[in-house]
Amino acid sequence: MNLPNSITLSRIVMIPLLLWILSPRFPLQGASGVQELLASVLFILASITDGVDGYLARKRGQITTMGILLDPLADKIMVTAAFIALVAYNPSVVKVWIAVVIIGREFLISGLRSIAASEGFTIQASDLGKLKTVIQIVAVVSAILAHQWYEWNFWGFIVPVKWTAVTAIYFATLVSIISAVDYFIGFWKRVDHAAADRRKSFIMTRKGGRSISPAE
């Protein structure tokens, strides 16, 4: 077990801990925002590990099959768990249909990548996909904090917590849809190109292997 894979596993371990903190059984529930702050810090730490494990794996030359499997799996579980928990924890900000769209997008991309792998090519993360990840982090953290605070006032400087949460959630939903369409278009082009190459190879093989009659 190398360091990058250990960091990825730590992200998976953080997921049930996040769900416990956001649950009604958390012992510090309602204690002046302690629950919200702990959940926010934990989600931010988990999100940071998402970039750290990949960076270390590339830098140390420790890219393994286990890491390739675990990293996207941990990401999908983290996003899914966070939005499902927020539907119950802060339903005024995270609607059910929003969670369905965002989670559905994650599984759609996973499916496309699996098909792409079986076809012999990969779908690289697009700039839209990276933007979506950043916005999702802001959306989840702000939605958690908006459960306790409507706004923060720092020495006269007002931070609209709930407005930020609602805006980030809807923006994340929009970017998720757009990035899903972008991924699908890229996937379709690659699949169509791969299919054309297979047809061309098949035709050339048949021509090269056909029998030649004496008349020819």
C-alpha positions as CSV (number, residue, x, y, z in Angstrom):
1,M,0.0,0.0,0.0
2,N,1.8,3.1,-1.2
3,L,1.2,6.7,0.1
4,P,-1.1,7.9,-2.7
5,N,-3.4,4.9,-2.3
6,S,-3.4,5.4,1.5
7,I,-4.5,9.0,1.0
8,T,-7.3,7.8,-1.3
9,L,-8.5,5.3,1.2
10,S,-8.5,8.0,3.9
11,R,-10.9,9.9,1.7
12,I,-13.2,6.9,1.6
13,V,-13.0,6.6,5.4
14,M,-14.0,10.2,5.8
15,I,-17.3,9.6,4.0
16,P,-19.1,7.7,6.8
17,L,-17.7,10.1,9.3
18,L,-19.2,13.0,7.3
19,L,-22.5,11.3,7.3
20,W,-22.4,10.7,11.0
21,I,-21.6,14.4,11.7
22,L,-24.5,15.4,9.5
23,S,-26.9,12.9,11.1
24,P,-29.4,13.7,13.9
25,R,-27.4,11.3,16.2
26,F,-24.4,13.5,16.2
27,P,-23.9,14.5,19.9
28,L,-23.0,18.1,19.3
29,Q,-26.0,18.8,17.0
30,G,-27.2,22.3,17.4
31,A,-24.2,23.3,19.5
32,S,-23.7,26.8,18.1
33,G,-22.6,25.7,14.7
34,V,-20.1,23.1,15.8
35,Q,-21.7,20.4,13.7
36,E,-21.7,22.5,10.6
37,L,-18.1,23.6,11.0
38,L,-16.8,20.1,11.6
39,A,-18.7,18.8,8.6
40,S,-17.4,21.6,6.4
41,V,-13.7,21.2,7.5
42,L,-14.0,17.4,7.0
43,F,-15.4,17.8,3.5
44,I,-12.7,20.3,2.5
45,L,-10.0,18.0,3.8
46,A,-11.5,15.1,1.8
47,S,-11.6,17.3,-1.3
48,I,-7.9,18.3,-0.8
49,T,-6.9,14.6,-0.7
50,D,-8.5,14.2,-4.1
51,G,-5.8,16.4,-5.7
52,V,-3.0,15.3,-3.4
53,D,-3.2,11.6,-4.1
54,G,-3.1,12.0,-7.8
55,Y,-0.2,14.5,-7.6
56,L,1.9,12.2,-5.4
57,A,1.1,9.2,-7.6
58,R,2.4,11.0,-10.7
59,K,5.4,12.6,-9.0
60,R,6.6,9.4,-7.2
61,G,5.8,7.1,-10.2
62,Q,3.3,5.2,-8.0
63,I,0.3,5.0,-10.4
64,T,-1.2,1.6,-9.7
65,T,-4.2,-0.3,-10.9
66,M,-5.6,-0.1,-7.4
67,G,-5.2,3.7,-7.4
68,I,-6.8,4.0,-10.8
69,L,-9.8,2.0,-9.5
70,L,-10.1,3.6,-6.1
71,D,-9.6,7.3,-6.9
72,P,-12.7,7.9,-9.1
73,L,-14.7,5.5,-6.9
74,A,-13.9,7.6,-3.8
75,D,-14.8,10.8,-5.7
76,K,-18.2,9.4,-6.8
77,I,-19.0,8.1,-3.3
78,M,-18.0,11.4,-1.7
79,V,-20.2,13.5,-4.0
80,T,-23.1,11.0,-3.8
81,A,-23.0,10.8,0.0
82,A,-22.7,14.6,0.4
83,F,-25.7,15.5,-1.7
84,I,-27.9,12.7,-0.4
85,A,-27.1,13.8,3.2
86,L,-27.8,17.5,2.3
87,V,-31.2,16.6,0.9
88,A,-32.2,15.7,4.4
89,Y,-29.9,18.1,6.3
90,N,-30.8,21.3,4.4
91,P,-33.7,20.6,2.0
92,S,-34.4,24.4,1.6
93,V,-31.1,24.6,-0.3
94,V,-30.5,21.2,-1.8
95,K,-33.7,19.9,-3.6
96,V,-34.2,16.3,-4.4
97,W,-34.1,16.9,-8.2
98,I,-30.8,18.7,-7.8
99,A,-29.2,15.8,-6.1
100,V,-30.6,13.4,-8.7
101,V,-29.2,15.5,-11.6
102,I,-25.7,15.8,-10.0
103,I,-25.5,12.2,-8.8
104,G,-26.9,11.0,-12.2
105,R,-24.2,13.0,-14.0
106,E,-21.4,11.3,-12.0
107,F,-22.7,7.8,-12.8
108,L,-23.2,8.7,-16.4
109,I,-19.6,9.8,-16.8
110,S,-18.4,6.7,-15.0
111,G,-20.4,4.6,-17.4
112,L,-19.0,6.4,-20.4
113,R,-15.4,6.0,-19.1
114,S,-16.0,2.3,-18.6
115,I,-17.2,1.9,-22.2
116,A,-14.3,4.0,-23.4
117,A,-11.9,1.8,-21.6
118,S,-13.4,-1.3,-23.2
119,E,-13.0,0.4,-26.6
120,G,-9.4,1.1,-26.0
121,F,-9.3,4.8,-25.3
122,T,-9.7,7.2,-22.4
123,I,-11.8,10.3,-21.7
124,Q,-9.6,13.0,-20.2
125,A,-11.1,15.4,-17.6
126,S,-12.2,18.5,-19.4
127,D,-11.8,22.1,-18.0
128,L,-15.6,22.0,-17.5
129,G,-15.3,18.9,-15.4
130,K,-12.6,20.5,-13.3
131,L,-14.7,23.7,-12.9
132,K,-17.6,21.5,-11.8
133,T,-15.5,19.9,-9.1
134,V,-14.5,23.3,-7.6
135,I,-18.1,24.6,-7.7
136,Q,-19.4,21.4,-6.1
137,I,-16.9,21.8,-3.2
138,V,-18.1,25.4,-2.7
139,A,-21.8,24.3,-3.0
140,V,-21.5,21.5,-0.5
141,V,-19.6,23.5,2.1
142,S,-21.8,26.6,1.8
143,A,-25.0,24.4,2.0
144,I,-23.7,22.8,5.2
145,L,-23.0,26.2,6.7
146,A,-26.3,27.6,5.5
147,H,-28.0,25.2,7.8
148,Q,-26.9,27.3,10.8
149,W,-26.2,30.7,9.4
150,Y,-28.1,32.9,7.0
151,E,-25.1,35.3,6.8
152,W,-21.8,36.1,8.5
153,N,-20.9,39.6,9.7
154,F,-17.1,40.2,10.0
155,W,-16.6,43.7,11.3
156,G,-19.2,45.2,9.1
157,F,-18.4,43.0,6.1
158,I,-21.4,40.7,5.4
159,V,-20.9,37.3,3.8
160,P,-24.3,36.0,2.5
161,V,-23.9,32.3,3.4
162,K,-27.4,31.1,2.3
163,W,-27.4,33.2,-0.9
164,T,-23.9,31.8,-1.7
165,A,-25.1,28.2,-1.0
166,V,-28.2,28.5,-3.3
167,T,-26.3,30.2,-6.0
168,A,-23.5,27.7,-5.9
169,I,-25.9,24.7,-5.8
170,Y,-27.8,25.9,-8.9
171,F,-24.6,26.8,-10.7
172,A,-23.1,23.4,-9.9
173,T,-26.2,21.8,-11.3
174,L,-25.9,23.8,-14.5
175,V,-22.2,23.1,-15.0
176,S,-22.8,19.4,-14.3
177,I,-25.4,19.2,-17.1
178,I,-23.2,21.2,-19.5
179,S,-20.1,19.1,-18.7
180,A,-22.1,15.9,-19.1
181,V,-23.1,17.0,-22.6
182,D,-19.5,17.9,-23.3
183,Y,-18.2,14.5,-22.1
184,F,-20.9,12.7,-24.2
185,I,-20.0,14.6,-27.4
186,G,-16.3,13.8,-26.9
187,F,-17.1,10.2,-26.1
188,W,-19.4,9.8,-29.1
189,K,-16.7,11.2,-31.5
190,R,-14.1,8.8,-30.1
191,V,-16.5,5.9,-30.3
192,D,-17.5,6.7,-33.8
193,H,-13.9,7.1,-34.9
194,A,-13.0,3.8,-33.2
195,A,-15.9,2.0,-34.9
196,A,-14.8,3.4,-38.3
197,D,-11.2,2.2,-37.7
198,R,-12.5,-1.3,-36.8
199,R,-14.7,-1.4,-39.9
200,K,-11.7,-0.3,-42.0
201,S,-9.5,-2.9,-40.4
202,F,-12.1,-5.6,-40.9
203,I,-12.5,-4.8,-44.6
204,M,-8.7,-4.8,-45.1
205,T,-8.4,-8.1,-43.3
206,R,-11.1,-9.7,-45.5
207,K,-9.5,-8.3,-48.7
208,G,-6.1,-9.5,-47.6
209,G,-7.3,-13.0,-46.7
210,R,-9.7,-13.7,-49.6
211,S,-9.0,-16.5,-52.0
212,I,-8.1,-15.7,-55.6
213,S,-9.7,-17.7,-58.3
214,P,-7.7,-18.8,-61.4
215,A,-9.6,-16.4,-63.6
216,E,-8.1,-13.5,-61.6
